[in-house]
Amino acid sequence: MLKSEPAAVFTAMTGRAWGVLAVLSGAIFLEGVDVAMLNVALPSIRAELGLSTAMLSGVVSAYVLGYGGFVLLGGRAADLLGRRRMFLFWLTVFLVFSGLGGFATTGWMLLTARFVTGIAAAFMAPAGLSLITTNYADGPVREKALLVYAGVAAGGFSLGMVVGGLLTALGWRWVFFVPVLVSAVLLAAAIVLVRDSGAPRNVTEGRAGRFDVVGTLSVTAAMLLLVYGVVRLEHPSEMPGLTAGVFAAGLAVLALFVWNERRSAAPLVRLGILRSANLVRINLVAVLFIGSFMGFAFLVTLYFQELRGWSTVQTGLAMAVMGLDALLAPLLTPWLVRKFGNTRVIFGGVLTALLAYALFLPTDLDRAYLAMLPTMLLLAVAFAMVYGPLTIAGTEGVGEEEHGLAGGLLYTAIQFGAALGISAVTAVNVAATGTGGSAMDGLRTALIVPAAAAALGAVIAATGVRRNATAVAPELAFAQV
């Protein structure tokens, strides 16, 4: 089932090209919608299974731990073992363990299912992204495919809240069973349509094909420890010594990983890839932009449900406007990228997000939804402007043999951003409320975090705009001579 002949690269958007894109986009949409649906269903899950707050938080964190811990390995595995092979195998694992989550009767069963589902997504996502970048010819065709792919992925985050609210009204277990049905359809289509554009390097042949066992174990352990440390920040007063120890251990293991990679004949991560200023800048912007968005979405969910008393369906519908990014990304973003370039579009999108958060800061318990609507609309535009161009820029200047690695780095940044954003706003909210402030005061204080993250992301993105302008200026001067 997993073997395939190398496929020719698509140089035009033929029927088959659109079919492959639909399958790969569907998989990344499934990954985003799965996370968003679970967040909306958490109160219902707690009520039926009788979960403690710590266990409920662990169910969310388990997915992030699995994803963040294994995504770099997932990206490298796609390069070495075959992108199609990894995509199909881990889509199957995603299907199976999502179904097991739906049959869970205890918190530990659900936590285990989410952890393995996160691992599956960590291998599946970079494999899918590298299948896009290697199956579509460099230039307009690839950019169009990536923008559609990223737009659908972005839509998964926002539309998942709406779908999750509707499914939870039928029963929270449908939040797990529906992804099983979608995964099965995607898997059947992928077996028929998806092909590798070239043969992977054989891991058993030659020095370059050796598998870096020490690097694999150390980076996975480091990512698990660091993400766990970030998750622990949600409750800063609980065993702060343990939290500091987790971060120290994570950094120590990360140092071991770097030491090993510098000396390995076949490193898991070629450290030279990090010399690219563009790659580093894009990943930093991804951390800050996704962190601000996920932190804001988490706070707004609490605001609607716990402070305003809205139902899950009402909350989902209130946030449905943000799902417009799924339409804007393939329609608006390609035109913007052609006219202004990836860097300027990313910068403009981060500024748009900053404006959206600023408009929401003065909110209170009596604020009408129409007054909040501009924030939701602006965030839809911001996500459409940023997510797709980030996906394109994340592999710019990187050889095709390392597209899986570049994708792994980008998805690591996205997962770290999501974990850091949610943990930061939770910690600030708890601290502000604990000092005698009301729940509304705590939420207003926490809302400053997404705005600050977006402001810092805009500053970093601006360095790319300035760098590009400096690089272009001599060419223009030469053309005028």
SULSULGI-V845618 format. One line per field, one symbol per residue. burial: 1 if it has 24 or more other C-alpha atoms within 12 Angstrom, else 0. A space follows every 10 residues. Layout:
burial->???
This chain:
burial->0100000011 0000011101 1111111111 1111111111 1111110000 1000011111 1111111111 1111111111 1111111111 1111111111 1101011011 1111111111 1111111111 1111111100 1111111111 1111111111 1111111110 1111111111 0111011011 1011111111 1000000001 1101111111 1111111111 1111110000 0010011011 1011011101 1001011111 1010000111 1111111111 1111111111 1111101000 1111111111 1111111111 0111011000 1111111111 1111111111 1010000000 0111111111 1111111111 1111110101 1111111111 1111111111 1111111111 1000000011 1111111111 1111111111 1111100000 0000000000 0
